Amino acid sequence: MQDLNWQKSSFSGDGSNCVHVAATPYGTVHLRESDAPDTVLTTTAPGLHALISGLKNQPGPRGQ
């Protein structure tokens, strides 16, 4: 995998459990968790949008 410019999610706060995101010029978006940096989820911008929208629409403290 090419060198990626990983950025910490603004929702991760100051804790050690952080989500990092990196975009490529090819239209893919990569996600990883700080606890398991070798495990990378690859998706597209529309796929990430669908994931975030789905999570926001879940009932509970985060989806309210």
ChimeraX attribute file (.defattr): number of C-alpha atoms within 10 A of each C-alpha:
attribute: neighborCount
match mode: 1-to-1
recipient: residues
	/A:1	3
	/A:2	5
	/A:3	7
	/A:4	11
	/A:5	10
	/A:6	14
	/A:7	12
	/A:8	16
	/A:9	12
	/A:10	10
	/A:11	8
	/A:12	12
	/A:13	11
	/A:14	8
	/A:15	6
	/A:16	10
	/A:17	12
	/A:18	17
	/A:19	20
	/A:20	19
	/A:21	19
	/A:22	16
	/A:23	18
	/A:24	13
	/A:25	6
	/A:26	7
	/A:27	10
	/A:28	15
	/A:29	19
	/A:30	18
	/A:31	21
	/A:32	19
	/A:33	17
	/A:34	14
	/A:35	11
	/A:36	10
	/A:37	11
	/A:38	9
	/A:39	11
	/A:40	14
	/A:41	11
	/A:42	16
	/A:43	16
	/A:44	15
	/A:45	14
	/A:46	12
	/A:47	13
	/A:48	16
	/A:49	12
	/A:50	12
	/A:51	12
	/A:52	11
	/A:53	12
	/A:54	11
	/A:55	12
	/A:56	14
	/A:57	11
	/A:58	11
	/A:59	9
	/A:60	8
	/A:61	7
	/A:62	9
	/A:63	11
	/A:64	8
